[in-house]
């Protein structure tokens, strides 16, 4: 299980997103889980495309 954040700087301050979780399940693959602004939980297959979309959406929400 991995807790992942998007981060960067705004001026001289470091900013960090809310976390999302990536879980590697033996013989099943990878899952990415996160909550949206309404607090709803979402679970997606952890494909490279879904991970990239999750990072982008997380970065854009900061």
PDB file with SEQRES, HELIX, SHEET and CRYST1 records, atoms N, CA, C and O in Angstrom:
SEQRES   1 A   62  UNK UNK UNK UNK UNK UNK UNK UNK UNK UNK UNK UNK UNK          
SEQRES   2 A   62  UNK UNK UNK UNK UNK UNK UNK UNK UNK UNK UNK UNK UNK          
SEQRES   3 A   62  UNK UNK UNK UNK UNK UNK UNK UNK UNK UNK UNK UNK UNK          
SEQRES   4 A   62  UNK UNK UNK UNK UNK UNK UNK UNK UNK UNK UNK UNK UNK          
SEQRES   5 A   62  UNK UNK UNK UNK UNK UNK UNK UNK UNK UNK                      
HELIX    1 AA1 UNK A   48  UNK A   61  1                                  14    
SHEET    1 AA1 4 UNK A   2  UNK A   4  0                                        
SHEET    2 AA1 4 UNK A  20  UNK A  25 -1                                        
SHEET    3 AA1 4 UNK A  29  UNK A  35 -1                                        
SHEET    4 AA1 4 UNK A  41  UNK A  45 -1                                        
SHEET    1 AA2 2 UNK A   7  UNK A  10  0                                        
SHEET    2 AA2 2 UNK A  13  UNK A  16 -1                                        
CRYST1    1.000    1.000    1.000  90.00  90.00  90.00 P 1           1          
ATOM      1  N   UNK A   1       0.853  -1.164   0.000  1.00  0.00           N  
ATOM      2  CA  UNK A   1       0.000   0.000   0.000  1.00  0.00           C  
ATOM      3  C   UNK A   1       0.897   1.225   0.000  1.00  0.00           C  
ATOM      4  O   UNK A   1       1.879   1.296   0.739  1.00  0.00           O  
ATOM      5  N   UNK A   2       0.546   2.177  -0.834  1.00  0.00           N  
ATOM      6  CA  UNK A   2       1.321   3.404  -0.974  1.00  0.00           C  
ATOM      7  C   UNK A   2       0.394   4.603  -0.821  1.00  0.00           C  
ATOM      8  O   UNK A   2      -0.644   4.670  -1.479  1.00  0.00           O  
ATOM      9  N   UNK A   3       0.754   5.537   0.030  1.00  0.00           N  
ATOM     10  CA  UNK A   3       0.030   6.798   0.156  1.00  0.00           C  
ATOM     11  C   UNK A   3       0.775   7.809  -0.696  1.00  0.00           C  
ATOM     12  O   UNK A   3       1.975   8.015  -0.519  1.00  0.00           O  
ATOM     13  N   UNK A   4       0.065   8.436  -1.617  1.00  0.00           N  
ATOM     14  CA  UNK A   4       0.683   9.282  -2.630  1.00  0.00           C  
ATOM     15  C   UNK A   4       0.095  10.690  -2.557  1.00  0.00           C  
ATOM     16  O   UNK A   4      -1.098  10.865  -2.309  1.00  0.00           O  
ATOM     17  N   UNK A   5       0.943  11.682  -2.775  1.00  0.00           N  
ATOM     18  CA  UNK A   5       0.535  13.088  -2.791  1.00  0.00           C  
ATOM     19  C   UNK A   5       1.079  13.741  -4.058  1.00  0.00           C  
ATOM     20  O   UNK A   5       2.091  13.305  -4.605  1.00  0.00           O  
ATOM     21  N   UNK A   6       0.411  14.772  -4.512  1.00  0.00           N  
ATOM     22  CA  UNK A   6       0.987  15.681  -5.493  1.00  0.00           C  
ATOM     23  C   UNK A   6       1.504  16.868  -4.696  1.00  0.00           C  
ATOM     24  O   UNK A   6       0.864  17.295  -3.735  1.00  0.00           O  
ATOM     25  N   UNK A   7       2.640  17.399  -5.080  1.00  0.00           N  
ATOM     26  CA  UNK A   7       3.198  18.524  -4.333  1.00  0.00           C  
ATOM     27  C   UNK A   7       3.941  19.475  -5.244  1.00  0.00           C  
ATOM     28  O   UNK A   7       4.305  19.133  -6.369  1.00  0.00           O  
ATOM     29  N   UNK A   8       4.154  20.652  -4.748  1.00  0.00           N  
ATOM     30  CA  UNK A   8       4.884  21.662  -5.496  1.00  0.00           C  
ATOM     31  C   UNK A   8       5.104  22.882  -4.627  1.00  0.00           C  
ATOM     32  O   UNK A   8       4.938  22.835  -3.408  1.00  0.00           O  
ATOM     33  N   UNK A   9       5.475  23.958  -5.263  1.00  0.00           N  
ATOM     34  CA  UNK A   9       5.677  25.204  -4.528  1.00  0.00           C  
ATOM     35  C   UNK A   9       4.759  26.282  -5.092  1.00  0.00           C  
ATOM     36  O   UNK A   9       4.453  26.317  -6.284  1.00  0.00           O  
ATOM     37  N   UNK A  10       4.341  27.148  -4.198  1.00  0.00           N  
ATOM     38  CA  UNK A  10       3.563  28.326  -4.558  1.00  0.00           C  
ATOM     39  C   UNK A  10       4.287  29.498  -3.932  1.00  0.00           C  
ATOM     40  O   UNK A  10       4.206  29.716  -2.723  1.00  0.00           O  
ATOM     41  N   UNK A  11       4.994  30.253  -4.757  1.00  0.00           N  
ATOM     42  CA  UNK A  11       5.875  31.282  -4.205  1.00  0.00           C  
ATOM     43  C   UNK A  11       7.005  30.586  -3.468  1.00  0.00           C  
ATOM     44  O   UNK A  11       7.743  29.797  -4.058  1.00  0.00           O  
ATOM     45  N   UNK A  12       7.143  30.876  -2.184  1.00  0.00           N  
ATOM     46  CA  UNK A  12       8.179  30.217  -1.385  1.00  0.00           C  
ATOM     47  C   UNK A  12       7.599  29.130  -0.479  1.00  0.00           C  
ATOM     48  O   UNK A  12       8.326  28.528   0.311  1.00  0.00           O  
ATOM     49  N   UNK A  13       6.299  28.879  -0.589  1.00  0.00           N  
ATOM     50  CA  UNK A  13       5.649  27.893   0.283  1.00  0.00           C  
ATOM     51  C   UNK A  13       5.481  26.560  -0.439  1.00  0.00           C  
ATOM     52  O   UNK A  13       5.163  26.515  -1.628  1.00  0.00           O  
ATOM     53  N   UNK A  14       5.700  25.485   0.299  1.00  0.00           N  
ATOM     54  CA  UNK A  14       5.461  24.146  -0.236  1.00  0.00           C  
ATOM     55  C   UNK A  14       3.983  23.813  -0.056  1.00  0.00           C  
ATOM     56  O   UNK A  14       3.421  24.037   1.017  1.00  0.00           O  
ATOM     57  N   UNK A  15       3.357  23.282  -1.094  1.00  0.00           N  
ATOM     58  CA  UNK A  15       1.947  22.871  -1.010  1.00  0.00           C  
ATOM     59  C   UNK A  15       1.847  21.387  -1.340  1.00  0.00           C  
ATOM     60  O   UNK A  15       2.621  20.853  -2.134  1.00  0.00           O  
ATOM     61  N   UNK A  16       0.870  20.732  -0.707  1.00  0.00           N  
ATOM     62  CA  UNK A  16       0.687  19.297  -0.884  1.00  0.00           C  
ATOM     63  C   UNK A  16      -0.801  19.001  -0.991  1.00  0.00           C  
ATOM     64  O   UNK A  16      -1.624  19.625  -0.322  1.00  0.00           O  
ATOM     65  N   UNK A  17      -1.128  18.048  -1.835  1.00  0.00           N  
ATOM     66  CA  UNK A  17      -2.527  17.659  -2.026  1.00  0.00           C  
ATOM     67  C   UNK A  17      -3.002  16.774  -0.878  1.00  0.00           C  
ATOM     68  O   UNK A  17      -2.226  16.372  -0.011  1.00  0.00           O  
ATOM     69  N   UNK A  18      -4.296  16.486  -0.903  1.00  0.00           N  
ATOM     70  CA  UNK A  18      -4.814  15.420  -0.053  1.00  0.00           C  
ATOM     71  C   UNK A  18      -4.258  14.109  -0.611  1.00  0.00           C  
ATOM     72  O   UNK A  18      -3.968  14.024  -1.804  1.00  0.00           O  
ATOM     73  N   UNK A  19      -4.109  13.105   0.222  1.00  0.00           N  
ATOM     74  CA  UNK A  19      -3.511  11.859  -0.271  1.00  0.00           C  
ATOM     75  C   UNK A  19      -4.482  11.013  -1.090  1.00  0.00           C  
ATOM     76  O   UNK A  19      -5.702  11.104  -0.950  1.00  0.00           O  
ATOM     77  N   UNK A  20      -3.892  10.192  -1.945  1.00  0.00           N  
ATOM     78  CA  UNK A  20      -4.642   9.086  -2.524  1.00  0.00           C  
ATOM     79  C   UNK A  20      -3.816   7.832  -2.320  1.00  0.00           C  
ATOM     80  O   UNK A  20      -2.625   7.918  -2.021  1.00  0.00           O  
ATOM     81  N   UNK A  21      -4.421   6.686  -2.474  1.00  0.00           N  
ATOM     82  CA  UNK A  21      -3.780   5.427  -2.123  1.00  0.00           C  
ATOM     83  C   UNK A  21      -3.667   4.534  -3.346  1.00  0.00           C  
ATOM     84  O   UNK A  21      -4.603   4.414  -4.138  1.00  0.00           O  
ATOM     85  N   UNK A  22      -2.504   3.910  -3.485  1.00  0.00           N  
ATOM     86  CA  UNK A  22      -2.279   2.919  -4.525  1.00  0.00           C  
ATOM     87  C   UNK A  22      -1.989   1.602  -3.814  1.00  0.00           C  
ATOM     88  O   UNK A  22      -1.093   1.520  -2.974  1.00  0.00           O  
ATOM     89  N   UNK A  23      -2.761   0.574  -4.162  1.00  0.00           N  
ATOM     90  CA  UNK A  23      -2.629  -0.736  -3.522  1.00  0.00           C  
ATOM     91  C   UNK A  23      -2.254  -1.760  -4.588  1.00  0.00           C  
ATOM     92  O   UNK A  23      -2.919  -1.873  -5.618  1.00  0.00           O  
ATOM     93  N   UNK A  24      -1.180  -2.506  -4.327  1.00  0.00           N  
ATOM     94  CA  UNK A  24      -0.790  -3.613  -5.189  1.00  0.00           C  
ATOM     95  C   UNK A  24      -1.341  -4.892  -4.575  1.00  0.00           C  
ATOM     96  O   UNK A  24      -0.987  -5.251  -3.452  1.00  0.00           O  
ATOM     97  N   UNK A  25      -2.210  -5.579  -5.317  1.00  0.00           N  
ATOM     98  CA  UNK A  25      -2.848  -6.793  -4.814  1.00  0.00           C  
ATOM     99  C   UNK A  25      -2.269  -7.988  -5.565  1.00  0.00           C  
ATOM    100  O   UNK A  25      -2.354  -8.062  -6.790  1.00  0.00           O  
ATOM    101  N   UNK A  26      -1.686  -8.914  -4.827  1.00  0.00           N  
ATOM    102  CA  UNK A  26      -1.055 -10.083  -5.427  1.00  0.00           C  
ATOM    103  C   UNK A  26      -2.046 -10.825  -6.317  1.00  0.00           C  
ATOM    104  O   UNK A  26      -3.184 -11.090  -5.928  1.00  0.00           O  
ATOM    105  N   UNK A  27      -1.585 -11.151  -7.511  1.00  0.00           N  
ATOM    106  CA  UNK A  27      -2.354 -11.894  -8.511  1.00  0.00           C  
ATOM    107  C   UNK A  27      -3.601 -11.151  -9.010  1.00  0.00           C  
ATOM    108  O   UNK A  27      -4.411 -11.731  -9.733  1.00  0.00           O  
ATOM    109  N   UNK A  28      -3.762  -9.888  -8.636  1.00  0.00           N  
ATOM    110  CA  UNK A  28      -4.930  -9.124  -9.079  1.00  0.00           C  
ATOM    111  C   UNK A  28      -4.542  -7.838  -9.793  1.00  0.00           C  
ATOM    112  O   UNK A  28      -5.265  -7.382 -10.679  1.00  0.00           O  
ATOM    113  N   UNK A  29      -3.424  -7.254  -9.426  1.00  0.00           N  
ATOM    114  CA  UNK A  29      -2.992  -6.006 -10.042  1.00  0.00           C  
ATOM    115  C   UNK A  29      -3.026  -4.850  -9.072  1.00  0.00           C  
ATOM    116  O   UNK A  29      -3.002  -5.039  -7.856  1.00  0.00           O  
ATOM    117  N   UNK A  30      -3.081  -3.678  -9.608  1.00  0.00           N  
ATOM    118  CA  UNK A  30      -2.985  -2.435  -8.838  1.00  0.00           C  
ATOM    119  C   UNK A  30      -4.323  -1.709  -8.853  1.00  0.00           C  
ATOM    120  O   UNK A  30      -5.048  -1.731  -9.848  1.00  0.00           O  
ATOM    121  N   UNK A  31      -4.640  -1.062  -7.722  1.00  0.00           N  
ATOM    122  CA  UNK A  31      -5.863  -0.271  -7.570  1.00  0.00           C  
ATOM    123  C   UNK A  31      -5.480   1.103  -7.043  1.00  0.00           C  
ATOM    124  O   UNK A  31      -4.613   1.215  -6.176  1.00  0.00           O  
ATOM    125  N   UNK A  32      -6.115   2.148  -7.557  1.00  0.00           N  
ATOM    126  CA  UNK A  32      -5.931   3.494  -7.026  1.00  0.00           C  
ATOM    127  C   UNK A  32      -7.249   3.917  -6.384  1.00  0.00           C  
ATOM    128  O   UNK A  32      -8.314   3.772  -6.984  1.00  0.00           O  
ATOM    129  N   UNK A  33      -7.170   4.439  -5.160  1.00  0.00           N  
ATOM    130  CA  UNK A  33      -8.363   4.849  -4.412  1.00  0.00           C  
ATOM    131  C   UNK A  33      -8.187   6.283  -3.923  1.00  0.00           C  
ATOM    132  O   UNK A  33      -7.101   6.684  -3.504  1.00  0.00           O  
ATOM    133  N   UNK A  34      -9.282   7.050  -3.986  1.00  0.00           N  
ATOM    134  CA  UNK A  34      -9.228   8.447  -3.557  1.00  0.00           C  
ATOM    135  C   UNK A  34     -10.629   8.927  -3.235  1.00  0.00           C  
ATOM    136  O   UNK A  34     -11.616   8.291  -3.604  1.00  0.00           O  
ATOM    137  N   UNK A  35     -10.709  10.049  -2.546  1.00  0.00           N  
ATOM    138  CA  UNK A  35     -11.998  10.688  -2.287  1.00  0.00           C  
ATOM    139  C   UNK A  35     -12.084  11.955  -3.122  1.00  0.00           C  
ATOM    140  O   UNK A  35     -11.075  12.601  -3.407  1.00  0.00           O  
ATOM    141  N   UNK A  36     -13.304  12.297  -3.508  1.00  0.00           N  
ATOM    142  CA  UNK A  36     -13.503  13.536  -4.249  1.00  0.00           C  
ATOM    143  C   UNK A  36     -13.889  14.654  -3.291  1.00  0.00           C  
ATOM    144  O   UNK A  36     -13.924  14.452  -2.078  1.00  0.00           O  
ATOM    145  N   UNK A  37     -14.175  15.820  -3.828  1.00  0.00           N  
ATOM    146  CA  UNK A  37     -14.513  16.981  -3.008  1.00  0.00           C  
ATOM    147  C   UNK A  37     -15.742  16.784  -2.142  1.00  0.00           C  
ATOM    148  O   UNK A  37     -15.885  17.442  -1.111  1.00  0.00           O  
ATOM    149  N   UNK A  38     -16.638  15.880  -2.549  1.00  0.00           N  
ATOM    150  CA  UNK A  38     -17.846  15.596  -1.769  1.00  0.00           C  
ATOM    151  C   UNK A  38     -17.620  14.506  -0.730  1.00  0.00           C  
ATOM    152  O   UNK A  38     -18.526  14.178   0.036  1.00  0.00           O  
ATOM    153  N   UNK A  39     -16.403  13.941  -0.700  1.00  0.00           N  
ATOM    154  CA  UNK A  39     -16.095  12.886   0.261  1.00  0.00           C  
ATOM    155  C   UNK A  39     -16.448  11.487  -0.220  1.00  0.00           C  
ATOM    156  O   UNK A  39     -16.340  10.523   0.538  1.00  0.00           O  
ATOM    157  N   UNK A  40     -16.874  11.369  -1.488  1.00  0.00           N  
ATOM    158  CA  UNK A  40     -17.180  10.053  -2.044  1.00  0.00           C  
ATOM    159  C   UNK A  40     -15.882   9.310  -2.356  1.00  0.00           C  
ATOM    160  O   UNK A  40     -14.913   9.920  -2.807  1.00  0.00           O  
ATOM    161  N   UNK A  41     -15.858   8.011  -2.122  1.00  0.00           N  
ATOM    162  CA  UNK A  41     -14.686   7.184  -2.360  1.00  0.00           C  
ATOM    163  C   UNK A  41     -14.761   6.611  -3.769  1.00  0.00           C  
ATOM    164  O   UNK A  41     -15.808   6.131  -4.203  1.00  0.00           O  
ATOM    165  N   UNK A  42     -13.639   6.669  -4.474  1.00  0.00           N  
ATOM    166  CA  UNK A  42     -13.538   6.120  -5.823  1.00  0.00           C  
ATOM    167  C   UNK A  42     -12.386   5.130  -5.865  1.00  0.00           C  
ATOM    168  O   UNK A  42     -11.319   5.390  -5.310  1.00  0.00           O  
ATOM    169  N   UNK A  43     -12.597   3.994  -6.524  1.00  0.00           N  
ATOM    170  CA  UNK A  43     -11.561   2.981  -6.731  1.00  0.00           C  
ATOM    171  C   UNK A  43     -11.500   2.688  -8.224  1.00  0.00           C  
ATOM    172  O   UNK A  43     -12.514   2.392  -8.856  1.00  0.00           O  
ATOM    173  N   UNK A  44     -10.299   2.777  -8.774  1.00  0.00           N  
ATOM    174  CA  UNK A  44     -10.094   2.532 -10.198  1.00  0.00           C  
ATOM    175  C   UNK A  44      -8.976   1.525 -10.379  1.00  0.00           C  
ATOM    176  O   UNK A  44      -8.116   1.393  -9.509  1.00  0.00           O  
ATOM    177  N   UNK A  45      -8.974   0.808 -11.504  1.00  0.00           N  
ATOM    178  CA  UNK A  45      -7.808  -0.012 -11.810  1.00  0.00           C  
ATOM    179  C   UNK A  45      -6.571   0.885 -11.854  1.00  0.00           C  
ATOM    180  O   UNK A  45      -6.643   2.011 -12.346  1.00  0.00           O  
ATOM    181  N   UNK A  46      -5.465   0.407 -11.354  1.00  0.00           N  
ATOM    182  CA  UNK A  46      -4.252   1.224 -11.272  1.00  0.00           C  
ATOM    183  C   UNK A  46      -3.420   1.194 -12.535  1.00  0.00           C  
ATOM    184  O   UNK A  46      -2.203   1.021 -12.480  1.00  0.00           O  
ATOM    185  N   UNK A  47      -4.070   1.360 -13.669  1.00  0.00           N  
ATOM    186  CA  UNK A  47      -3.346   1.401 -14.939  1.00  0.00           C  
ATOM    187  C   UNK A  47      -2.510   2.679 -15.009  1.00  0.00           C  
ATOM    188  O   UNK A  47      -2.801   3.648 -14.307  1.00  0.00           O  
ATOM    189  N   UNK A  48      -1.478   2.687 -15.849  1.00  0.00           N  
ATOM    190  CA  UNK A  48      -0.711   3.926 -15.999  1.00  0.00           C  
ATOM    191  C   UNK A  48      -1.596   5.115 -16.372  1.00  0.00           C  
ATOM    192  O   UNK A  48      -1.369   6.227 -15.895  1.00  0.00           O  
ATOM    193  N   UNK A  49      -2.590   4.892 -17.211  1.00  0.00           N  
ATOM    194  CA  UNK A  49      -3.485   5.971 -17.608  1.00  0.00           C  
ATOM    195  C   UNK A  49      -4.291   6.510 -16.425  1.00  0.00           C  
ATOM    196  O   UNK A  49      -4.393   7.725 -16.254  1.00  0.00           O  
ATOM    197  N   UNK A  50      -4.863   5.627 -15.609  1.00  0.00           N  
ATOM    198  CA  UNK A  50      -5.632   6.074 -14.447  1.00  0.00           C  
ATOM    199  C   UNK A  50      -4.736   6.775 -13.427  1.00  0.00           C  
ATOM    200  O   UNK A  50      -5.149   7.765 -12.823  1.00  0.00           O  
ATOM    201  N   UNK A  51      -3.520   6.275 -13.231  1.00  0.00           N  
ATOM    202  CA  UNK A  51      -2.599   6.943 -12.299  1.00  0.00           C  
ATOM    203  C   UNK A  51      -2.262   8.347 -12.800  1.00  0.00           C  
ATOM    204  O   UNK A  51      -2.249   9.298 -12.018  1.00  0.00           O  
ATOM    205  N   UNK A  52      -1.990   8.480 -14.096  1.00  0.00           N  
ATOM    206  CA  UNK A  52      -1.675   9.798 -14.654  1.00  0.00           C  
ATOM    207  C   UNK A  52      -2.871  10.734 -14.521  1.00  0.00           C  
ATOM    208  O   UNK A  52      -2.703  11.900 -14.164  1.00  0.00           O  
ATOM    209  N   UNK A  53      -4.081  10.240 -14.804  1.00  0.00           N  
ATOM    210  CA  UNK A  53      -5.282  11.068 -14.674  1.00  0.00           C  
ATOM    211  C   UNK A  53      -5.500  11.497 -13.228  1.00  0.00           C  
ATOM    212  O   UNK A  53      -5.913  12.627 -12.968  1.00  0.00           O  
ATOM    213  N   UNK A  54      -5.223  10.596 -12.286  1.00  0.00           N  
ATOM    214  CA  UNK A  54      -5.403  10.912 -10.864  1.00  0.00           C  
ATOM    215  C   UNK A  54      -4.402  11.968 -10.415  1.00  0.00           C  
ATOM    216  O   UNK A  54      -4.763  12.909  -9.708  1.00  0.00           O  
ATOM    217  N   UNK A  55      -3.121  11.813 -10.831  1.00  0.00           N  
ATOM    218  CA  UNK A  55      -2.129  12.840 -10.505  1.00  0.00           C  
ATOM    219  C   UNK A  55      -2.533  14.191 -11.094  1.00  0.00           C  
ATOM    220  O   UNK A  55      -2.448  15.212 -10.412  1.00  0.00           O  
ATOM    221  N   UNK A  56      -2.970  14.208 -12.346  1.00  0.00           N  
ATOM    222  CA  UNK A  56      -3.352  15.468 -12.989  1.00  0.00           C  
ATOM    223  C   UNK A  56      -4.542  16.105 -12.280  1.00  0.00           C  
ATOM    224  O   UNK A  56      -4.511  17.301 -11.989  1.00  0.00           O  
ATOM    225  N   UNK A  57      -5.578  15.341 -12.000  1.00  0.00           N  
ATOM    226  CA  UNK A  57      -6.750  15.882 -11.315  1.00  0.00           C  
ATOM    227  C   UNK A  57      -6.389  16.390  -9.923  1.00  0.00           C  
ATOM    228  O   UNK A  57      -6.889  17.423  -9.478  1.00  0.00           O  
ATOM    229  N   UNK A  58      -5.510  15.648  -9.239  1.00  0.00           N  
ATOM    230  CA  UNK A  58      -5.070  16.064  -7.905  1.00  0.00           C  
ATOM    231  C   UNK A  58      -4.304  17.372  -7.989  1.00  0.00           C  
ATOM    232  O   UNK A  58      -4.548  18.289  -7.204  1.00  0.00           O  
ATOM    233  N   UNK A  59      -3.379  17.465  -8.934  1.00  0.00           N  
ATOM    234  CA  UNK A  59      -2.582  18.685  -9.116  1.00  0.00           C  
ATOM    235  C   UNK A  59      -3.485  19.876  -9.450  1.00  0.00           C  
ATOM    236  O   UNK A  59      -3.298  20.969  -8.915  1.00  0.00           O  
ATOM    237  N   UNK A  60      -4.454  19.663 -10.326  1.00  0.00           N  
ATOM    238  CA  UNK A  60      -5.330  20.756 -10.739  1.00  0.00           C  
ATOM    239  C   UNK A  60      -6.254  21.216  -9.617  1.00  0.00           C  
ATOM    240  O   UNK A  60      -6.725  22.353  -9.634  1.00  0.00           O  
ATOM    241  N   UNK A  61      -6.519  20.349  -8.642  1.00  0.00           N  
ATOM    242  CA  UNK A  61      -7.405  20.723  -7.537  1.00  0.00           C  
ATOM    243  C   UNK A  61      -6.690  21.500  -6.440  1.00  0.00           C  
ATOM    244  O   UNK A  61      -7.329  22.013  -5.520  1.00  0.00           O  
ATOM    245  N   UNK A  62      -5.378  21.587  -6.534  1.00  0.00           N  
ATOM    246  CA  UNK A  62      -4.610  22.265  -5.479  1.00  0.00           C  
ATOM    247  C   UNK A  62      -4.698  23.775  -5.603  1.00  0.00           C  
ATOM    248  O   UNK A  62      -4.110  24.496  -4.796  1.00  0.00           O  
TER     249      UNK A  62                                                      
END                                                                             
